[in-house]
Amino acid sequence: MITTLFVANRGEIARRIFRTCRELGIATATGYSDADANAPHTREADAAVHLPGNAPADTYLRADLLVKAALACGADAVHPGYGFLSENPDFARAVIDAGLTWVGPPPAAIAAMASKTRAKELMADAGVPLLAPVRPEEATEADLPLLVKAAAGGGGRGMRLVRELASLPEEMKAASVEAASAFGDGEVFAEPYVERGRHVEVQILADAHGTVWTLGTRDCSLQRRHQKVIEEAPAPALPEALRAALHEAAAQAATAIGYRGAGTVEFLVSPQGRGYFLEVNTRLQVEHPVTECVHGLDLVAWQLRVAEGHPLPATPPEPTGHAVEARLYAEDPARDWQPQTGLVRRFDLGPTTPAGPAGSLPPAGLRVDSGFGAGDTISAHYDPMLAKVIAWAPTRAEAVRRLAHALERARLHGPVTNRDLLVRALRHPRFQAADLDTGFLDRHLTELTGLTGPAPGAAGVAGEVAGPGPDEAGEVAGPGRAEELGAPEELARAEELSGAGGLGVRLAVLAAALADGCGRSRFGGTRHGGAWRNVPSQPQTRSYRSEPDGTEHEVRYRLTRAGLDADGLPGVRLLSAARDLVVLDVAGVRRTLAVSAYEDGTVYVDTPPPAAGPPGQPTAYALTPLPRFPDPSARTEPGSLLAPMPGTVIRLADVAEGDAVRAGQPLLWLEAMKMEHKITAPASGTLTALHAAPGQQVEVGALLAVVSD
């Protein structure tokens, strides 16, 4: 029996495993890097051992340190989670050699699948259909497009899509560097890329007594940078014959390598409906919760039971309903998916699954597996995934609606996230029709991020109204009720402003200014109804920059006996205002805006989605107050190339100061959050300064280069 489990991982998956351990009465232990000294998984473990350093190669990829830490904690078993060393047969052997129980497949099975190239050979011998690798040195134009992949590991790291033969060597090199950093193995290979293919996988679970379960299918086609973003179970719109064939091929793969424990057999389904073997992930998948929800079981609990030698029942539980998972990342989809770092100030996803069986769901049908919470800091050293949000319902349409609704109303204050993109993707007509393929997000990216900025011409918000500020208690009450709209053209103008999220950001800026005015009030007493000062005053003026688009907005307002009269916001009336809540009447519809101001001055405004207007409008806005007189020293020299994120310079392009460069030309590459990021020239011109060198650590905003006209 396992009494103490060491989890050789971090973040969300470590916390997920801890949860099952608590339910089973198993003590928990883990290791932590310098950056994770106060991370949630470190705090939650019953015991934790420091792994000096931050880089994965110095910490979570050090098998010797992890085994030593497990022994120091008195653990009798090790769970690798996913990523890092979860698919490393040498680590599995080291755990077993140390006298510990390995919660995973036998090292020989991992070794058989650890190299995707070797795995394809084994599956070909077993009669499983697959895409044959292409030798890079022998590739021709006829082989294009090609997909370069890491032979070890997964998660989209070490993958590159190649459409031009001349770029193949460079992409092979870049993929190898990224794979070595993420998995400790730089081997890569190339295979044909199937346009508009679907990523479909089968969950398997096997014991040491000859029983193999195939637990349905999952569709993981919505991906960015070859990394999954939205997953669901069962895979929709699959012909029953194809579904059965995938189940059979998955069982064949498990049997062929003597598999034991939880794993996933991944397939690429062509537009013609043919399934090709991709790989076997010899570990728990990130997206395992959707299978748990549909089958009503706890896969981690079964991993532990199988590791203890218990047999599986003869047949798995029957599936019920549909589950959809969205990965919430700290990243900016509108800026090439740039990962974000910083303090998480608020992380509220509403009612979710309580601490109960991991495979069960409450009536709300919503589950959150998170790696961060309010007060935690997202570092540049690891994956930027904040949480997985999972919704279950009797039908796919209901599950999708439930998930979009929950994400839309989440209150997320801190680094930029992909939340708005997730909501729009879930509500996209083609997604709702199950018209899916791995190019979905790239193909629809413009429309999925197109509502993040203000409406054309909306850089200035002219809310000019007259009147006094709020009372000392921090509350303003408008007239007893909002006035009726005075003219039909006002309503038409309000509807026009609602396009592209223009009205939303204007209301958010106005709410931030009104709430700020409440906090600055010099007047005593509490106002109710229409009690206003008759003393004329100058307009109150506030300026804000919306994040992350950087657009500046100015709002000017007065409050009079007649209420709020905003020239730039026709039909908008003030009902009440306080430091943390502003209530407006917009074209006859009551809108509540929650305002949160933090010590650094950043303001977040959250509001329910409007009842009318284009779908997918933002429901949260981050605003930075601007000083009345900007500091001239803060200006940046034209043509300056600043680091978009903290990270490490891993290599430079073949350029030198004085060279002519063109806009978009690669100048250097940064590694951040386990991914490689290409940094390009901001404009065409002459490279007059280059301040980066391989191995250099840079902070966000650091000057990397200057390109002059």
Disulfide bonds with the S-S distance in Angstrom:
none
